[in-house]
Amino acid sequence: MGFKTKIRFLHKWLGLISGLIVFIVCITGCIFCFHDEIKDITRKEWRFVEPQNKPFLMPSVLQEKAKEILPKNKQSMVSYYGKNRSAIVFTYSDTGSLYLYFNPYTGKYLKTENPETDFFIIVEYIHLYLLLPDYIGKHIIGGATIIFILLLISGIIQWWPKRRNDVKRSFTVKWSAKWRRVNYDWHNTSGFYIALIALILAITGLTFTYEWVGDGIYKTFNLGGDKAAETKAPVIDTTKFNSNSITAVDRAFIQTMKLQPKAEMFFVLYPQQKGDVINTGAYPHALRYDHQSNYYFHPKDGKLIQSDPYHSKSLGLQVVEMNYGIHTGQILDLPGKIIAFTISLIASALPLTGFIIWY
């Protein structure tokens, strides 16, 4: 049995084993790709506000308003998404999480959103866990993704033309041929054309399942180093803890805005237990989760403890924190999302065309 024959055998059976999962992951990735744009159109009543020439309300004000609406829920975070967008208070209880939308200038309550019934979050959970318990589903998805990477590599090996005369034919589909030949050509050529970007999407997707993948990316770009040490948040040794330390939270938010005056999007993460600090973040662009700067403040008085602006982070950490943007195409804005959508859509067809070839 020759080398390519062995590769063909491996490609066939790995494809049959993982095909259905790969199809589900790719299709849900396509659906989720434009979730922000679709929600902006269908939910504009509570996602957008009229921008005003005045500062945002402090996190403590929105926190209190959320308490009035959901007195039994605890608040974990407040996010400000931009000058023309609503702010969200993230709350949780024993029964689950709820997101409360407010006008960041007036404090007007706009909407309560339940992530467990949200269509796009359900799609995201299918994409990540197949709606199974995360400790089971993520390994099924992760295993199928690793197989998909092997399929891309083995597919390129099979596609590689043996003779110089075969090169042109390898890049095209013979549309005038019978449908079986068209299907065969489409499977081979489309797989070749998307292979590189699909490989990037697959590897960045693996970071959501396996921490060692993110560690590997970090060490690759840094030529070593310890990601956990660089991303470790400070811990406060204090017996005096108050999760409703309003003044400290507001001070932290004000200082973050002063440190990042050009940022459009902010979050303030409340301490939830003794030893936790107030964690804030700032992003240059609304609804873009890359190039983030992080700051840590004392939960008692809001004093700045640790500063991690984007420019001070190592190259490895910068790349790791761009992972979501790269995986979704978000890092290149709308053109990037179109690319990610197109590649995922073509990738979803590979298991179908491959199954037809086998059948």
C-alpha positions as CSV (number, residue, x, y, z in Angstrom):
1,M,0.0,0.0,0.0
2,G,1.6,3.3,-1.2
3,F,1.8,6.5,0.9
4,K,-1.0,8.3,-0.9
5,T,-3.2,5.2,-0.6
6,K,-2.7,5.1,3.2
7,I,-3.4,8.8,3.4
8,R,-6.6,8.3,1.3
9,F,-7.7,5.5,3.7
10,L,-7.0,7.7,6.7
11,H,-8.8,10.7,5.2
12,K,-11.9,8.6,4.3
13,W,-12.4,7.1,7.7
14,L,-11.6,10.1,9.7
15,G,-14.1,12.0,7.6
16,L,-16.8,9.5,8.1
17,I,-16.2,9.5,11.9
18,S,-16.2,13.3,12.3
19,G,-18.3,14.5,9.4
20,L,-21.5,15.1,11.2
21,I,-19.9,17.0,14.0
22,V,-17.8,19.1,11.6
23,F,-20.9,20.0,9.7
24,I,-22.7,21.1,12.8
25,V,-19.8,23.2,14.1
26,C,-19.3,24.9,10.7
27,I,-23.0,25.7,10.2
28,T,-23.5,27.1,13.7
29,G,-20.3,29.1,13.2
30,C,-21.9,30.6,10.0
31,I,-25.1,31.5,11.9
32,F,-23.2,33.0,14.8
33,C,-20.8,35.0,12.6
34,F,-23.1,37.9,12.1
35,H,-25.0,37.7,15.4
36,D,-24.1,41.3,16.3
37,E,-25.3,42.7,13.0
38,I,-28.5,40.7,13.1
39,K,-29.3,41.7,16.7
40,D,-28.6,45.3,15.9
41,I,-31.3,45.2,13.2
42,T,-33.9,43.0,15.1
43,R,-33.2,44.4,18.6
44,K,-32.3,48.0,18.0
45,E,-34.9,49.3,20.5
46,W,-32.7,48.2,23.4
47,R,-29.3,47.9,21.8
48,F,-29.0,51.5,20.7
49,V,-29.4,54.8,22.5
50,E,-29.2,58.4,21.5
51,P,-25.6,59.6,22.2
52,Q,-25.4,62.6,24.5
53,N,-22.7,65.1,25.3
54,K,-22.3,64.0,28.9
55,P,-20.5,61.2,30.8
56,F,-21.9,57.7,31.4
57,L,-23.6,57.0,34.6
58,M,-21.4,55.3,37.2
59,P,-21.5,51.5,37.6
60,S,-23.0,51.9,41.1
61,V,-26.0,53.8,39.7
62,L,-26.7,51.1,37.2
63,Q,-26.0,48.5,39.9
64,E,-28.7,50.0,42.1
65,K,-31.2,50.2,39.3
66,A,-30.6,46.5,38.6
67,K,-31.2,45.7,42.2
68,E,-34.5,47.5,42.2
69,I,-35.6,45.3,39.2
70,L,-34.1,42.0,40.4
71,P,-33.5,42.3,44.1
72,K,-32.7,38.6,44.6
73,N,-30.0,38.6,41.9
74,K,-26.3,39.5,42.4
75,Q,-24.4,41.7,40.0
76,S,-21.2,40.4,38.4
77,M,-20.3,43.0,35.8
78,V,-21.3,46.2,34.1
79,S,-20.4,46.7,30.4
80,Y,-20.5,50.0,28.4
81,Y,-20.5,49.1,24.7
82,G,-20.1,52.6,23.1
83,K,-21.5,56.1,23.0
84,N,-24.6,55.1,21.0
85,R,-25.2,51.8,22.7
86,S,-26.9,50.6,25.8
87,A,-25.0,49.4,28.9
88,I,-25.6,46.0,30.4
89,V,-25.6,44.9,34.0
90,F,-24.9,41.1,34.2
91,T,-26.7,39.4,37.0
92,Y,-27.0,35.9,38.3
93,S,-28.8,33.8,40.9
94,D,-29.3,30.1,41.7
95,T,-31.8,29.9,38.8
96,G,-29.4,31.3,36.2
97,S,-28.2,34.5,34.6
98,L,-30.1,37.6,33.3
99,Y,-28.8,40.6,31.4
100,L,-30.4,44.0,32.1
101,Y,-30.1,46.8,29.4
102,F,-30.0,50.4,30.5
103,N,-29.5,53.8,28.8
104,P,-26.0,54.7,30.1
105,Y,-26.8,58.4,30.2
106,T,-30.2,58.4,31.8
107,G,-30.3,55.0,33.6
108,K,-33.6,54.2,31.8
109,Y,-34.4,50.5,32.0
110,L,-34.7,49.0,28.5
111,K,-34.8,45.2,28.5
112,T,-34.1,42.0,30.4
113,E,-32.5,39.3,28.4
114,N,-32.3,35.6,29.3
115,P,-29.2,34.0,27.7
116,E,-30.7,30.5,28.2
117,T,-33.5,31.3,25.7
118,D,-31.6,33.6,23.3
119,F,-31.3,32.1,19.9
120,F,-27.7,33.1,19.2
121,I,-26.4,32.0,22.6
122,I,-28.1,28.6,22.0
123,V,-26.4,28.5,18.6
124,E,-23.1,29.4,20.4
125,Y,-23.6,26.6,22.9
126,I,-24.2,24.1,20.1
127,H,-21.1,25.3,18.4
128,L,-19.1,24.9,21.7
129,Y,-20.7,22.0,23.5
130,L,-23.5,20.5,21.2
131,L,-25.8,21.6,24.0
132,L,-24.3,18.8,26.1
133,P,-22.8,19.4,29.6
134,D,-19.7,21.4,28.8
135,Y,-17.2,18.9,30.3
136,I,-18.5,16.3,27.8
137,G,-19.5,18.4,24.8
138,K,-16.3,20.4,24.6
139,H,-14.2,17.2,24.2
140,I,-16.4,15.9,21.4
141,I,-16.1,19.2,19.6
142,G,-12.4,19.4,20.4
143,G,-11.8,15.9,19.1
144,A,-13.7,16.5,15.9
145,T,-11.8,19.8,15.4
146,I,-8.4,18.0,15.7
147,I,-9.7,15.4,13.2
148,F,-10.7,18.2,10.9
149,I,-7.2,19.6,11.0
150,L,-5.8,16.2,10.1
151,L,-8.4,16.0,7.3
152,L,-7.2,19.4,5.9
153,I,-3.6,18.2,5.9
154,S,-4.3,14.8,4.5
155,G,-6.6,16.4,1.9
156,I,-3.9,18.7,0.7
157,I,-1.5,15.7,0.4
158,Q,-4.1,13.9,-1.7
159,W,-4.8,17.0,-3.8
160,W,-1.2,17.6,-4.6
161,P,-0.8,17.0,-8.3
162,K,1.6,14.2,-9.3
163,R,2.5,15.6,-12.7
164,R,3.0,19.2,-14.0
165,N,0.2,18.6,-16.5
166,D,-2.2,18.0,-13.6
167,V,-1.6,21.4,-11.9
168,K,-4.2,23.4,-13.9
169,R,-6.8,20.6,-13.5
170,S,-6.3,20.5,-9.7
171,F,-7.3,24.2,-9.4
172,T,-10.6,24.0,-11.3
173,V,-13.9,22.2,-11.3
174,K,-15.0,20.6,-14.6
175,W,-18.5,21.9,-14.6
176,S,-19.4,20.2,-17.9
177,A,-18.7,16.7,-16.5
178,K,-21.3,14.4,-14.9
179,W,-22.4,15.4,-11.4
180,R,-20.3,12.8,-9.7
181,R,-17.1,14.3,-11.2
182,V,-18.3,17.9,-10.4
183,N,-18.8,16.8,-6.8
184,Y,-15.4,15.2,-6.7
185,D,-13.7,18.3,-8.2
186,W,-15.6,20.6,-5.9
187,H,-14.6,18.6,-2.8
188,N,-10.9,18.7,-3.8
189,T,-10.6,22.3,-5.1
190,S,-12.7,24.0,-2.4
191,G,-10.8,22.1,0.3
192,F,-7.6,23.4,-1.2
193,Y,-8.7,27.0,-1.5
194,I,-10.0,27.2,2.1
195,A,-7.3,25.1,3.8
196,L,-5.1,27.8,5.2
197,I,-7.9,30.0,6.7
198,A,-9.9,27.0,7.8
199,L,-6.8,25.7,9.6
200,I,-6.5,29.1,11.4
201,L,-10.2,29.0,12.4
202,A,-9.8,25.4,13.6
203,I,-6.7,26.1,15.7
204,T,-8.2,29.3,17.3
205,G,-11.4,27.3,17.9
206,L,-9.4,24.7,19.9
207,T,-8.3,27.4,22.4
208,F,-11.9,27.4,23.7
209,T,-11.6,23.7,24.5
210,Y,-8.0,23.1,25.5
211,E,-6.0,25.6,27.5
212,W,-2.8,24.0,26.3
213,V,-3.5,25.3,22.7
214,G,-3.6,28.9,24.0
215,D,-0.4,28.2,26.0
216,G,1.2,26.9,22.9
217,I,0.3,30.0,20.9
218,Y,1.6,32.2,23.7
219,K,4.9,30.3,23.9
220,T,5.3,30.2,20.1
221,F,5.1,34.0,19.7
222,N,7.1,34.7,22.9
223,L,9.6,31.9,22.3
224,G,8.7,30.6,25.7
225,G,7.4,32.2,28.8
226,D,4.6,31.6,31.3
227,K,1.1,32.7,30.2
228,A,-0.4,32.1,33.6
229,A,2.1,34.3,35.4
230,E,1.5,37.2,33.0
231,T,-2.3,37.0,33.2
232,K,-2.5,36.4,37.0
233,A,-4.7,38.9,38.7
234,P,-3.6,40.3,42.1
235,V,-5.2,38.9,45.2
236,I,-6.0,41.2,48.2
237,D,-5.2,39.8,51.7
238,T,-8.1,41.4,53.6
239,T,-10.8,40.1,55.9
240,K,-12.9,43.2,55.2
241,F,-14.9,42.6,52.0
242,N,-17.9,44.3,50.7
243,S,-19.2,43.4,47.2
244,N,-21.3,46.6,47.2
245,S,-18.3,48.8,47.6
246,I,-19.9,51.5,45.4
247,T,-17.3,54.2,45.8
248,A,-14.4,51.8,44.9
249,V,-16.2,50.5,41.8
250,D,-16.9,54.0,40.6
251,R,-13.4,55.2,41.2
252,A,-12.1,52.2,39.3
253,F,-14.3,53.0,36.3
254,I,-13.3,56.7,36.3
255,Q,-9.6,55.9,36.5
256,T,-10.0,53.4,33.7
257,M,-11.6,56.0,31.4
258,K,-8.8,58.5,32.2
259,L,-6.1,55.9,31.5
260,Q,-7.8,54.9,28.2
261,P,-9.5,58.2,27.0
262,K,-9.8,56.9,23.4
263,A,-11.4,53.6,24.2
264,E,-15.0,53.0,23.1
265,M,-16.0,50.0,25.2
266,F,-15.4,49.3,28.9
267,F,-16.3,46.7,31.5
268,V,-16.2,46.7,35.3
269,L,-16.0,43.3,36.9
270,Y,-17.1,43.3,40.5
271,P,-15.2,41.2,43.2
272,Q,-17.4,38.3,44.2
273,Q,-15.5,36.9,47.2
274,K,-12.9,37.8,49.7
275,G,-9.5,38.3,48.1
276,D,-10.9,39.4,44.8
277,V,-10.1,42.8,43.3
278,I,-12.1,45.1,41.0
279,N,-11.1,44.2,37.4
280,T,-11.8,46.7,34.6
281,G,-11.1,46.5,30.9
282,A,-11.0,48.9,27.9
283,Y,-11.3,48.2,24.2
284,P,-10.5,50.7,21.3
285,H,-13.6,49.7,19.3
286,A,-17.2,48.8,20.2
287,L,-18.1,45.1,20.0
288,R,-14.4,44.3,19.2
289,Y,-12.7,42.1,21.8
290,D,-9.1,42.6,20.9
291,H,-6.4,45.1,21.9
292,Q,-7.8,45.1,25.4
293,S,-6.2,46.9,28.4
294,N,-6.8,45.6,31.9
295,Y,-6.6,47.3,35.3
296,Y,-7.0,46.0,38.8
297,F,-8.2,48.1,41.8
298,H,-8.5,47.6,45.5
299,P,-12.1,46.6,46.4
300,K,-12.1,48.9,49.5
301,D,-10.9,52.3,48.2
302,G,-10.6,51.8,44.4
303,K,-6.8,52.3,44.5
304,L,-5.0,51.1,41.3
305,I,-3.0,48.0,42.2
306,Q,-1.9,46.6,38.8
307,S,-1.9,48.1,35.3
308,D,-1.8,45.9,32.2
309,P,-2.4,48.2,29.2
310,Y,-2.3,46.6,25.8
311,H,1.0,48.0,24.7
312,S,2.8,46.6,27.8
313,K,1.6,43.0,27.2
314,S,3.9,40.5,25.5
315,L,3.4,39.6,21.8
316,G,2.2,36.2,22.8
317,L,-0.5,37.5,25.1
318,Q,-1.6,40.0,22.6
319,V,-2.1,37.3,20.0
320,V,-3.9,35.0,22.5
321,E,-6.3,37.8,23.4
322,M,-7.0,38.4,19.7
323,N,-8.1,34.8,19.5
324,Y,-11.8,35.4,19.5
325,G,-11.5,38.2,17.0
326,I,-9.4,36.0,14.7
327,H,-11.7,33.0,15.1
328,T,-14.8,35.0,14.2
329,G,-13.2,37.3,11.7
330,Q,-14.2,40.2,13.9
331,I,-10.6,41.5,14.0
332,L,-11.0,42.7,10.3
333,D,-14.5,44.0,11.0
334,L,-17.2,43.2,8.4
335,P,-14.8,42.0,5.6
336,G,-13.2,39.6,8.2
337,K,-16.6,38.3,9.2
338,I,-17.6,37.7,5.5
339,I,-14.3,35.7,5.0
340,A,-15.0,33.6,8.2
341,F,-18.6,33.0,7.1
342,T,-17.6,32.0,3.6
343,I,-14.9,29.7,4.7
344,S,-17.1,28.0,7.4
345,L,-19.9,27.6,4.8
346,I,-17.6,25.9,2.3
347,A,-16.1,23.8,5.1
348,S,-19.6,22.6,6.1
349,A,-20.0,21.3,2.5
350,L,-16.9,19.2,2.7
351,P,-18.4,16.4,4.9
352,L,-21.4,16.3,2.5
353,T,-19.4,16.1,-0.7
354,G,-16.9,13.7,0.9
355,F,-19.8,11.4,2.0
356,I,-21.2,11.4,-1.5
357,I,-17.7,10.4,-2.9
358,W,-17.5,7.6,-0.4
359,Y,-21.1,6.4,-1.0
